[in-house]
Amino acid sequence: MVGKIIKVLIGLALIGLGAWAIYLWWADLLVLIRGGIGFALILAGLITFALVAD
């Protein structure tokens, strides 16, 4: 029982730290997401070409 409580507390602490990191680095996170959109579109185009080639 105690082990389960400790795991829950560690999980809550990690969630809190993750939320805090997102709050602090929100602008940088948006830059990464915007940069990833281009790569996702290129990958979708390549997959489309591969499906057409079959």
C-alpha positions as CSV (number, residue, x, y, z in Angstrom):
1,M,0.0,0.0,0.0
2,V,2.8,2.4,0.9
3,G,4.6,1.6,-2.3
4,K,1.5,2.5,-4.4
5,I,1.2,5.9,-2.6
6,I,4.8,6.7,-3.2
7,K,4.4,5.9,-6.9
8,V,1.3,8.1,-7.1
9,L,3.2,11.0,-5.4
10,I,6.2,10.6,-7.8
11,G,3.8,10.6,-10.7
12,L,2.1,13.7,-9.5
13,A,5.4,15.4,-9.0
14,L,6.6,14.5,-12.5
15,I,3.3,15.8,-14.0
16,G,3.7,19.1,-12.0
17,L,7.3,19.5,-13.2
18,G,6.3,18.8,-16.8
19,A,3.5,21.4,-16.6
20,W,5.9,23.9,-15.1
21,A,8.4,23.3,-17.8
22,I,5.8,23.8,-20.5
23,Y,4.7,27.1,-18.8
24,L,8.3,28.4,-18.7
25,W,9.2,27.4,-22.2
26,W,5.9,28.0,-24.0
27,A,7.3,30.2,-26.8
28,D,10.1,27.7,-27.5
29,L,7.6,24.9,-27.6
30,L,5.5,26.7,-30.2
31,V,8.6,27.2,-32.3
32,L,9.3,23.4,-32.2
33,I,5.7,22.6,-33.1
34,R,5.7,25.1,-36.0
35,G,9.0,23.6,-37.3
36,G,7.5,20.1,-37.0
37,I,4.5,20.9,-39.2
38,G,6.8,21.3,-42.2
39,F,8.4,17.9,-41.6
40,A,5.0,16.3,-41.1
41,L,3.7,17.8,-44.4
42,I,6.8,16.6,-46.3
43,L,6.4,13.1,-44.8
44,A,2.7,13.0,-45.8
45,G,3.7,14.0,-49.3
46,L,6.3,11.2,-49.5
47,I,3.8,8.6,-48.2
48,T,1.3,9.8,-50.8
49,F,3.8,9.3,-53.5
50,A,4.6,5.8,-52.2
51,L,0.9,4.9,-52.3
52,V,0.5,6.2,-55.8
53,A,3.5,4.2,-57.0
54,D,1.9,0.9,-56.0
